[in-house]
Each structure stands twice: as structure tokens, then as C-alpha cells.
């Protein structure tokens, strides 16, 4: 049995937000504890990322945007679009979380798999953030893996319920990054962008249609692009009871999806780095159970 590397930093859940804010910032700490309590992980598996520098982030994002965010001088409208009030804690969390996905990708290249207990900031664009996403960790990780010559081609396979619009626009700027988004057509963002591959599912789509779509799409993309690394956004906001999701996927469906994606990567000997992506519920335990399906699937296969 492989000791699967898990990436986590305490800053992920140390973010003070206004009362009744919709973003479940405590879910990362809850998920880590849930994995430990249920023998789905051991303390020895956890790796801690070192914060990314502003210069690193500028390899993907506009210098002025990066500088303004870090200094706390972003215009009010820009912060409103992101959805968070600015704070030093937000800067710390952001720089550690994007570094975490880059670390996860590097670990996956070396060990076949890596799992990140946050990540999937796919609404972040070149010069602005959106939908709780400030810097695009998926593009940063993909670009870093290519620039360091670990790999030549990276597939971003995004199964969050919302389109990865930021990944779509940013992937066009960087050679070797292929973006795919399987998402709910009627959900955020209202104005969709063009990924290399977009698969839109209608509101209320169920397990059978969804799982068939995921399996057929990934098989085709692997055949066409022959990626050296897959970055998998395993968002659980596709769940039928998610606060912001419009699909009708069961908990069993989540597990089957994750088993499908991970097993296809493993059978093709393609390293896979997964981020937990979106998932929204005021019930912390239920949210941990949904996100834990990814770790259950990984433990079953590795």
C-alpha cells in the first residue's frame, strides 16, 4: 500500500469571515480531522507547503493585480467580485493554498498521486479574481510542472459543478496546458468562457448520465492529448444537496466518479494530482463525508 501524500496548511481554515458568509472556510480543518478520525489518513501522510512568492504568482497573473492584492489596495469592486473581505489572513491563506497545489502536482509526478485538502480556484483570471478564487492554483501548478521540465503536457480535468472559466482563459496563454470543464450549464458563471473542451450538463442531471459523461470524456482526452500529468478538480458541489449546486448526484455517485477518474489515470500510468474543489453546506459533517469520497477512492486504488 502506497502512503499517499496529502497536502494541507493550517491557514486554509484560519479566515475570519462575516457572520452567515456562504464560504465554508472551516471545511478544510474539519476534513483533515475527519480523515484522521476515520482512519482514512495518518499524520505521517501530511505535507506542508511553503507560501508562494509574489514573483511566482506573476508567472501567471498580472503584476499590478498581484501587488494590489498582497498590499490590500484592490478596489472595492474587485474585492466584491472575489467575495472575500481583504485581510492579512486572506493573503497568507491564498499564497499557501496555491503553493499547495503546486506541491501536490510535484508529489504526484514523483509518487503517482497527490491529494490537496483545498484548491480548485478555477474562477481566477489573469488580472482579476472571482467566485472566491484569487489566484488560479491549477494553472500555476501546471505551468510550474512544465517550466521545471517535470512534464510536457498537463490536462486540467475540472469536475466542479461550476465552469472553470478562469482556467479556460488562462490555459490559452500557456503552451502545454489543456483545459476541460464538465459543469452545469445553468450554474455560475453566467457568462461562460471557452475551455479547450467544455461539456455542459443540464440542471438536475443524475448519476448515470454524469458518470457516463465523465468516463467517456476522460478516455477521449487521454487518447487525444496523451498528458504527462492530470490535475483533477474533484468538486463535490455536484451533490444533490449542495447549497450552490444544481445537479442531482448522490454520495455513491461522488465515489464512483472519483474511482473512475483515479483508476483511469493509474491504468494509463499518468500521475494525478487532485484538489477538493467546491462544496457548500452549513452541515460540516456532511460536507466532510462528501469530500472524503476522493480519499476513500484513492486509498482503494493505491
N, C-alpha and C positions, 0 to 999 in steps of 0.2 A: 504493500500500500504506500503510495506516494504521499509525502507530507506537503499538502497543497499550500503554497504561500498565500497568505491573506494580508491585505494592506489596510491599515487603519491609523488615524491620528485623533487624539482627544479633542482637538479643535473642531472637528466635524460637528459636534453637538453642543459646543460652547458658544452659542449665538443667542444673545438676548433679543427677543422679538416682541412687538406689541401684543397685548392680550388678544386671543382669538385669531391671530395671524394664521393663514392657511398652511404655511410651510411647516412640515413636521420635523423641525430641526433636531429633536431628541431621538429620532428613529435610529440613527447610526449607533449611538451608545446602547440603545435598547437591543438592537440587532446583535451587536458584539456579545452582550451579556446572554442573550437568548441562545446563541451558538455555543457558548461555553457551558451554560446550564444544561443544555440538551445533548451534550457530548458530540456536537457537530463540528467542534473545533477545540484545539488546545492552545494555551498561551504561547507555546513554542512556535506556532504557525504564524504569529502576527509579526509583520514587518512595519517599521515606522518611516514614513517619507520625510525627507528634509525639504523645507519650503523652497519653491521655485523662485528664482530671482526675476526682477522686472525685465532684465535683459533677455532672459529665456522666454518669457511670455511674449516679448516683442518680436520673436521669430515668427509669430502667427498673428498677433494683434497690433493695431496701430499704436505707435509710440505715445501720442497725445492721450489716447483713451486709457492706456495702461498707467501713465503717470498721474492723470487726474483721479483715477480710481484709488490708487495707492495713497495719494496725498489727501483724499477726501474732498476734492474740488469738482467732482462731476456735477453738472447741472441737475436741478431738482427733477426735471422731466426725464432725464436719463436714469436716475435712481428709481423713479416711479415705474419706468418700463422694466427695470430689473426686478422690482418687487420687494427689495430689502432696504431698510434704513442703513446709512453708512455707519461703520464703527471700526475701530482697530481690530476687534474680534472677527469682523467680516473679512478684513484683509488677510489676517492670519489664516482663517479657515480656507479662504479661496486659494492662497498660494500653496498651502499644504495639500489641499484636495486635488488640484491639477497636477502637482508633483506626484501624488499618489497613483494616479492613472498611468503616468509615465513609468513609475517604478513597477507597477503591475505588469505593464507590457514587457518591460525588460526581464522580469522574473519569468513571464510566460515563455519568452523566447528561449530562455535557458532551461526551464523545467517543464515546458509543455502546456502549463496552465498557471494562471494567476487570477485571484479574485479580489476586487476592491470594494470595501464597505461604504462607498459613496460613488460619485462620478456619474457621467452621462449628461454633462452640461451642454447639451446639443442646440440650445437656442442662442448661444453666444456667437455673435458675428464679428467681423473684422474690427469694427470701430464702435460697437455698442453691445450691451447685454440685454437680455430679455427673459421673461418667464423663469426667474430665479437662477438664471445662468449668467455668469460674469465673464469668465474666460473658458474657451472650449477645450476641455481636457482631452477629448477624443482626438481632435486634430493635433493638439500639442504632442500627445503620446505617439501618434502615427508619424508625425514629422520628425520627432526625436529618434524614433527607431530607424527611420530611413536615413537621416543625416549621420547617425552613428554607424551606419553600414551594417546594422544588425539584420536588416531585411531590405528588400527592394520594393515590395508591393504590400499594402495594407488594406484590408477590407473592413470598413466600419459597417457592422450589421446591427442596425438600430431597431429594436422591437418595443420601444416605449410607445405608449398609445398616441403620443403627440409627434408630429413630424419633426425630424431633426433638421430644421431649416437653416440653422447656423452652420452645421456640419455640411449641408448641401452647398452653401455659398463658399465656405472656406475650402472645401475639398477641390474646388475648381482652380484654386490658386496654388496648389501644391501637387507636383507630379508624384505619382505612385500611390495616391490615396483614392480609393474607390468608396463612395458613399451609397448606402442602401437604407431606406427607411420604410418599414411596414407599420402603418399607422391608421388611425380612424379618420376618415375623410372629413367628418363634421366637427372634429375637435380642433383645439388651438394648435398652431396659429391659424387665424382666418385666411391670411394670405400665405399660401404655400410657396416654397422655393423648389428648384429643380435639383434633386439628388441625381447621381448617376443612374440610380434605379429607385423608383417610388412605387410602392404598392399600397393602394388605398382601400381600406375595408369600410363598409357602411356601418352605421350605428347599429348596435345590437348583434353583430356577428358573433357566432358561437364557437365552441371548442373545435368542432370538426373542420369547419371552413378555415379557421385560423391556423390550426396545426398543419393542415394540408398546404396552406399558402406558405408558411414558414419553411417547411421541409422542401417543397418544390423550388422555392426561391433560392434558398441557400445552396442546394445541389447545383442549380444552374450557374450561380455566381462563382462557385468554386471551379466549375468546369470552364467557364469563360475566362475568368481573371487569374486563376491559379495563385491566390495570395500566399505570401510567406507568413502572414500574421492576421488573425481576426480579432478585432475589437468589438465585443458583443455588449450592447446595451440591453440588459435584462430587466427593463422597467416592468413593474407589477401593476401599473395603473391601467392595464388591460383588464384587471379583475372586475368581476360583475358588481362588486360592492365598493369599488374605488370612488372616492368623493369627486374626482375630476375626470374619470374615465367613462366612455360611452359604449364600451364593448361588453360582451357577456361571457367572459372567460372564467371558468371555475378554478379552484385551487389545484385540482388534479390537472387541469389544462396548463397551468403555470409550470408544474413539474414536468409534464410531458414535453412542453416547449423547450425547457432548459435541457432536458435529457437529449432531445433531438439535436439541438444546436451543438452542445458539447460533444456528443458522440460522433457527429459528422466531422467535426474538426479533428477529433482524436483519430478516427479511422483513416483520415487523409493525411495524418501526421502534420497538421497545421497547428502551430501554437495558438492558444486562445486566451485572451485577457478579457475578463468580464467586469463590468461595473453594474451596480444595482439599479441605477436609473430612478425613474419616478415611481411614486407610490404614495397615496394620500388617504389618510384615515385618522380620525381622532382616537381610535382604538389602537393603542400602541402594541398590544399583544397580537392582535390580528395582523397588523402591518408587519411585525417581525416574522410571523408564520408565513406570510406571503413571500417576503424576501428570502426566507430561509430555504425555499424550494431550490434556488440556484445552488446552494451549498450542499443540500441533500443530493442533488443530481451529480455534482462534481465528486462527492465522496463515493457515490455508487460506481462511478466510471474510473476513478483513479485509485 
